[in-house]
Amino acid sequence: MAQKRIGFFARYLSLWVALCIALGVAVGVLFPGVPETLGRFEYARVSIPVAILIWLMIYPMMLKVDFRSIVNAGKRPKGLVVTLVVNWLIKPFTMYFFAWLFLKVVFKTFIPDGLSTEYLAGAVLLGAAPCTAMVFVWSYLSDGDPGYTVVQVAVNDLVILVAFAPIVAFLLGVSDVRVPMDTLLLSVALFVVIPLGAGFLTRNILVKRHGLAWFEGVFCKKFDGITEAGLLLTLVILFAFQGETILSNPLTIVLIAVPLVIQTYFIFFLGYGWSKLWKVPYSVAAPSGMIGASNFFELSVAVAVSLFGLSSGAALATVVGVLTEVPVMLSLVKIARATRNRFPQENAPEVAEAVAGPSPAI
């Protein structure tokens, strides 16, 4: 079987993130007036510059989701059940546990209590937001069923609308973190409801007028590079606010990364192993494990900034999630491909043919 390859940007995402961290820190330390000026542009604790960049990241993703594909989920429900249970009934709580264990107990002597609480909050935001974009890449690389992956992403996007805010509020309440519900709900509206609705309307209107081939091959191509640029610029801004914190404690990123990496492997093997026991075909089992292991970090970053501010430990923790995700997920792709023969190999073409999955850049 020919080896599939990840796109140039995605392949080196961790490198670009690291470079943006260095650039952002340098800007914050050498030109402190820049973050001070940017910090003035906010409304209801929402940073307007970051909000614009987040929209640039999320809107192109939402264009790729065909919610009509959900009606086909009943033909193979097991993979969807695994996805929903792992993502919403298990993942947020195991993320909280691992983050609390390491940030509050194991690393207690290295992290001040106030900062550890903020880092824990950022981890909770990551754990409550399963991936909706990069999972298409992971599914493709692991030979997952693209049609079924669309179904899983579409259902997750709908669940995020109603479950993200209550789960975050509950887990942060357990951590004694005061959560302004109006700001949390505003963040969900700004960074989920609005881009989701805009993507849905844009897709339906343009597909009806010009057809699916034109929409995916012409219109969506116009946004190539927009999401990546928005992500990198957001990271520069975030780390401009974090410069002094990072330089005064360079081990911070490593300490935050430990529970995030452990959580990623744990959730993958939980979903992937459950699929194996339930005899789910490999083409569905692989993306079922990937979608829970990776995170919707664009939403997590946006909400962390809205709730806690650009210079907060919570915002830093969500960005560390971006830094660690790509190398960890690539290792999981290799594990999945190496173990594919242990799963049933039959395909279910009726679902794959019913919905055309988006094609990641390769």
C-alpha positions as CSV (number, residue, x, y, z in Angstrom):
1,M,0.0,0.0,0.0
2,A,1.4,3.4,-1.0
3,Q,2.5,5.5,2.0
4,K,0.3,8.6,2.4
5,R,2.0,11.8,3.2
6,I,0.9,14.7,5.3
7,G,0.9,18.2,3.9
8,F,3.9,20.4,4.2
9,F,2.4,22.8,6.7
10,A,0.8,20.1,8.9
11,R,3.9,18.0,8.8
12,Y,6.0,20.7,10.4
13,L,3.2,22.3,12.5
14,S,5.1,21.9,15.7
15,L,8.1,23.6,14.2
16,W,6.0,26.6,13.0
17,V,4.4,26.7,16.5
18,A,7.9,26.7,18.1
19,L,9.0,29.5,15.8
20,C,5.9,31.6,16.6
21,I,6.5,31.0,20.3
22,A,10.1,32.4,19.9
23,L,8.9,35.3,17.9
24,G,6.0,36.1,20.2
25,V,8.3,36.0,23.3
26,A,10.8,38.2,21.6
27,V,8.1,40.7,20.7
28,G,6.7,40.7,24.2
29,V,10.1,41.3,25.8
30,L,11.7,43.6,23.3
31,F,8.6,45.6,22.4
32,P,6.3,45.6,25.5
33,G,4.2,48.3,24.0
34,V,2.8,45.9,21.4
35,P,0.9,43.6,23.8
36,E,-0.1,46.6,25.8
37,T,-1.7,48.2,22.8
38,L,-3.4,45.0,21.6
39,G,-4.8,44.4,25.1
40,R,-6.9,47.6,24.8
41,F,-8.9,46.2,22.0
42,E,-11.4,44.0,23.7
43,Y,-15.2,43.8,24.4
44,A,-16.8,41.8,27.2
45,R,-13.3,40.3,27.9
46,V,-13.1,39.0,24.4
47,S,-9.9,40.2,22.5
48,I,-11.1,41.6,19.2
49,P,-7.8,40.9,17.3
50,V,-7.7,37.3,18.5
51,A,-11.4,36.9,17.8
52,I,-10.8,37.9,14.1
53,L,-8.0,35.5,13.8
54,I,-10.0,32.7,15.4
55,W,-12.8,33.2,12.9
56,L,-10.2,33.0,10.1
57,M,-9.2,29.6,11.5
58,I,-12.6,28.1,12.2
59,Y,-14.8,29.3,9.3
60,P,-12.8,27.4,6.5
61,M,-13.1,24.2,8.7
62,M,-16.9,24.6,9.0
63,L,-17.2,24.9,5.2
64,K,-16.0,21.3,4.9
65,V,-18.7,19.8,7.2
66,D,-21.8,18.3,5.5
67,F,-24.4,17.9,8.2
68,R,-26.6,15.9,5.9
69,S,-24.2,13.1,6.3
70,I,-25.5,12.5,9.8
71,V,-28.6,10.7,8.5
72,N,-26.2,7.9,7.3
73,A,-24.8,7.3,10.8
74,G,-27.5,4.7,11.6
75,K,-26.0,2.3,9.0
76,R,-22.9,1.8,11.2
77,P,-23.7,3.1,14.7
78,K,-20.9,1.5,16.6
79,G,-18.2,3.9,15.6
80,L,-20.4,6.9,16.4
81,V,-21.2,5.4,19.8
82,V,-17.5,5.0,20.6
83,T,-16.8,8.6,19.5
84,L,-19.7,10.1,21.5
85,V,-19.1,8.2,24.7
86,V,-15.3,8.6,24.7
87,N,-15.4,12.3,23.7
88,W,-18.1,13.5,26.0
89,L,-18.5,11.1,28.9
90,I,-14.9,10.1,29.4
91,K,-12.3,12.5,27.8
92,P,-13.1,15.8,29.7
93,F,-12.9,14.0,33.0
94,T,-9.7,12.0,32.4
95,M,-8.1,15.2,31.1
96,Y,-9.1,16.9,34.4
97,F,-7.7,14.0,36.4
98,F,-4.3,13.8,34.6
99,A,-3.9,17.6,34.7
100,W,-4.8,17.7,38.4
101,L,-2.5,14.8,39.2
102,F,0.5,16.3,37.5
103,L,0.0,20.0,37.8
104,K,-1.3,20.0,41.4
105,V,0.4,17.0,42.9
106,V,3.4,15.6,41.0
107,F,4.8,19.1,40.0
108,K,3.5,20.9,43.0
109,T,7.0,22.1,44.0
110,F,7.7,23.5,40.6
111,I,4.5,25.4,39.9
112,P,2.9,28.1,42.1
113,D,-0.6,27.1,43.2
114,G,-2.3,30.0,41.4
115,L,-0.6,29.2,38.1
116,S,-1.2,25.5,38.4
117,T,-4.9,26.3,38.6
118,E,-4.8,28.3,35.5
119,Y,-2.9,25.6,33.6
120,L,-5.5,23.1,34.9
121,A,-8.2,25.3,33.5
122,G,-6.5,25.4,30.1
123,A,-6.2,21.6,30.1
124,V,-10.0,21.4,30.9
125,L,-10.8,23.6,27.9
126,L,-8.7,21.3,25.6
127,G,-10.4,18.1,27.0
128,A,-13.9,19.4,26.5
129,A,-13.3,20.2,22.8
130,P,-12.7,17.1,20.5
131,C,-11.0,17.7,17.2
132,T,-13.1,19.0,14.2
133,A,-10.4,19.8,11.6
134,M,-7.0,18.0,11.8
135,V,-8.9,14.8,12.4
136,F,-9.5,14.7,8.6
137,V,-5.7,14.6,8.1
138,W,-5.3,11.9,10.8
139,S,-8.1,9.9,9.3
140,Y,-6.7,10.2,5.8
141,L,-3.1,9.2,6.9
142,S,-4.4,6.2,8.8
143,D,-6.7,5.0,5.8
144,G,-9.9,5.9,7.7
145,D,-13.2,6.1,6.0
146,P,-13.5,9.7,4.9
147,G,-17.3,9.6,4.8
148,Y,-17.7,8.2,8.3
149,T,-15.1,10.8,9.6
150,V,-17.4,13.5,8.3
151,V,-20.3,12.0,10.2
152,Q,-18.3,11.9,13.4
153,V,-17.1,15.5,13.0
154,A,-20.6,16.8,12.1
155,V,-22.1,15.1,15.2
156,N,-19.3,16.4,17.4
157,D,-19.9,19.9,16.2
158,L,-23.6,19.7,17.1
159,V,-22.8,18.3,20.6
160,I,-20.3,21.1,21.2
161,L,-23.1,23.6,20.9
162,V,-24.9,22.1,23.9
163,A,-22.3,20.3,25.9
164,F,-19.1,22.3,25.9
165,A,-20.2,25.2,28.1
166,P,-21.8,23.0,30.9
167,I,-18.9,20.6,31.0
168,V,-16.3,23.4,31.2
169,A,-18.4,25.2,33.9
170,F,-18.7,22.0,36.0
171,L,-15.1,21.0,35.8
172,L,-13.7,24.5,36.5
173,G,-16.2,24.8,39.3
174,V,-14.7,21.7,40.8
175,S,-11.3,23.3,40.5
176,D,-12.6,26.4,42.4
177,V,-12.2,28.5,39.3
178,R,-14.8,31.2,39.0
179,V,-16.4,31.0,35.5
180,P,-18.3,34.0,34.2
181,M,-21.1,32.1,32.5
182,D,-22.0,35.1,30.3
183,T,-18.5,35.2,28.9
184,L,-18.4,31.5,28.5
185,L,-21.7,31.4,26.6
186,L,-20.6,34.5,24.5
187,S,-17.4,32.6,23.6
188,V,-19.4,29.5,22.5
189,A,-21.7,31.8,20.4
190,L,-18.8,33.7,18.9
191,F,-16.5,30.8,18.1
192,V,-18.9,27.9,17.5
193,V,-22.4,29.0,16.7
194,I,-21.6,31.9,14.4
195,P,-18.8,30.2,12.3
196,L,-20.8,26.9,12.3
197,G,-23.9,28.7,11.0
198,A,-22.0,30.8,8.5
199,G,-20.3,27.7,7.2
200,F,-23.6,25.8,7.0
201,L,-25.3,28.6,5.1
202,T,-22.4,29.2,2.8
203,R,-22.0,25.6,1.9
204,N,-25.7,25.0,1.2
205,I,-26.2,28.2,-0.8
206,L,-23.1,27.7,-3.0
207,V,-23.6,24.0,-3.5
208,K,-27.1,24.6,-4.8
209,R,-26.0,27.3,-7.1
210,H,-22.7,25.8,-8.4
211,G,-22.6,22.2,-7.4
212,L,-20.4,20.3,-4.9
213,A,-17.4,19.9,-7.3
214,W,-17.1,23.7,-7.8
215,F,-17.6,24.3,-4.1
216,E,-14.9,21.9,-2.9
217,G,-12.5,22.4,-5.9
218,V,-12.8,26.2,-6.4
219,F,-14.5,28.0,-3.5
220,C,-12.9,26.1,-0.6
221,K,-9.5,26.3,-2.3
222,K,-9.7,30.1,-1.9
223,F,-9.2,29.6,1.8
224,D,-6.0,27.6,1.5
225,G,-3.5,29.0,3.9
226,I,-6.0,31.3,5.7
227,T,-6.5,28.9,8.6
228,E,-2.7,28.4,8.9
229,A,-2.0,32.1,8.9
230,G,-4.7,32.8,11.5
231,L,-3.2,30.1,13.8
232,L,0.3,31.3,13.5
233,L,-0.6,35.0,14.0
234,T,-2.7,34.0,17.0
235,L,0.3,32.2,18.6
236,V,2.5,35.2,18.1
237,I,0.0,37.4,19.9
238,L,-0.5,34.9,22.7
239,F,3.2,34.5,23.4
240,A,3.8,38.2,23.2
241,F,1.7,38.3,26.4
242,Q,3.5,35.3,27.8
243,G,7.1,36.3,27.3
244,E,8.1,37.2,30.8
245,T,6.4,34.2,32.3
246,I,8.2,31.8,30.0
247,L,11.6,33.3,30.4
248,S,11.3,33.3,34.2
249,N,10.3,29.6,34.2
250,P,11.4,27.9,31.0
251,L,10.3,24.5,32.3
252,T,6.7,25.6,32.3
253,I,5.9,24.3,28.8
254,V,7.5,20.9,29.5
255,L,5.5,20.5,32.7
256,I,2.3,21.4,31.1
257,A,3.0,19.1,28.2
258,V,3.3,16.0,30.3
259,P,-0.3,15.5,31.3
260,L,-1.5,16.5,27.8
261,V,0.6,13.9,26.1
262,I,-0.4,11.2,28.5
263,Q,-4.1,12.1,28.0
264,T,-3.7,11.9,24.2
265,Y,-2.3,8.4,24.3
266,F,-4.8,7.2,26.9
267,I,-7.8,8.4,25.0
268,F,-6.6,7.0,21.7
269,F,-6.0,3.6,23.1
270,L,-9.3,3.7,25.0
271,G,-11.4,4.4,21.8
272,Y,-9.2,2.3,19.5
273,G,-9.2,-0.6,22.0
274,W,-13.0,-0.4,22.5
275,S,-13.5,-0.5,18.7
276,K,-11.3,-3.6,18.5
277,L,-13.3,-5.4,21.2
278,W,-16.6,-4.3,19.5
279,K,-15.3,-5.6,16.1
280,V,-15.6,-2.2,14.5
281,P,-13.9,-2.2,11.0
282,Y,-10.5,-0.6,11.0
283,S,-11.5,2.2,8.6
284,V,-14.0,3.4,11.3
285,A,-12.0,2.4,14.3
286,A,-8.9,4.5,13.4
287,P,-10.7,7.9,13.1
288,S,-12.8,6.9,16.2
289,G,-9.6,6.9,18.2
290,M,-8.1,9.9,16.5
291,I,-11.0,12.3,16.9
292,G,-10.9,11.9,20.7
293,A,-7.2,12.0,21.0
294,S,-6.8,15.3,19.2
295,N,-8.4,18.6,20.2
296,F,-10.3,21.5,18.8
297,F,-7.5,23.8,20.0
298,E,-8.8,26.8,18.0
299,L,-11.9,26.8,20.2
300,S,-9.9,26.1,23.4
301,V,-7.5,29.0,22.7
302,A,-10.3,31.4,22.0
303,V,-12.3,30.5,25.1
304,A,-9.2,30.6,27.3
305,V,-8.4,34.1,26.1
306,S,-12.0,35.2,26.6
307,L,-12.3,33.8,30.1
308,F,-8.9,34.4,31.6
309,G,-7.1,36.8,29.3
310,L,-4.2,36.8,26.8
311,S,-1.5,36.6,29.5
312,S,-3.1,33.9,31.5
313,G,-1.8,30.4,32.3
314,A,-4.9,28.9,30.8
315,A,-4.2,30.5,27.4
316,L,-0.6,29.2,27.6
317,A,-1.8,25.7,28.4
318,T,-4.1,25.6,25.4
319,V,-1.2,26.6,23.1
320,V,1.1,23.9,24.6
321,G,-1.7,21.6,23.3
322,V,-1.0,22.8,19.8
323,L,2.7,22.4,20.2
324,T,2.5,18.7,21.3
325,E,-0.4,17.5,19.1
326,V,1.2,16.9,15.8
327,P,4.2,14.7,16.7
328,V,2.0,12.7,19.1
329,M,-0.8,12.2,16.6
330,L,1.7,11.2,13.9
331,S,3.0,8.5,16.3
332,L,-0.6,7.3,16.8
333,V,-1.1,7.2,13.0
334,K,1.9,4.8,12.8
335,I,0.5,2.7,15.6
336,A,-2.9,2.5,13.9
337,R,-1.4,1.5,10.5
338,A,0.8,-1.1,12.1
339,T,-2.1,-2.8,13.9
340,R,-4.7,-2.5,11.1
341,N,-4.7,-6.3,10.4
342,R,-6.1,-7.0,13.9
343,F,-9.4,-5.3,12.9
344,P,-12.1,-6.4,10.5
345,Q,-11.3,-5.0,7.1
346,E,-14.7,-5.0,5.4
347,N,-15.9,-1.7,4.1
348,A,-19.3,-0.2,4.1
349,P,-19.5,1.6,0.8
350,E,-23.1,2.7,1.3
351,V,-21.9,5.3,3.8
352,A,-18.7,6.3,2.0
353,E,-20.6,6.8,-1.2
354,A,-23.5,8.7,0.5
355,V,-21.2,11.5,1.6
356,A,-18.0,12.8,0.1
357,G,-15.5,13.5,2.8
358,P,-13.2,16.5,2.5
359,S,-9.7,15.9,1.1
360,P,-6.8,17.2,3.2
361,A,-3.8,18.7,1.5
362,I,-1.1,16.2,0.8
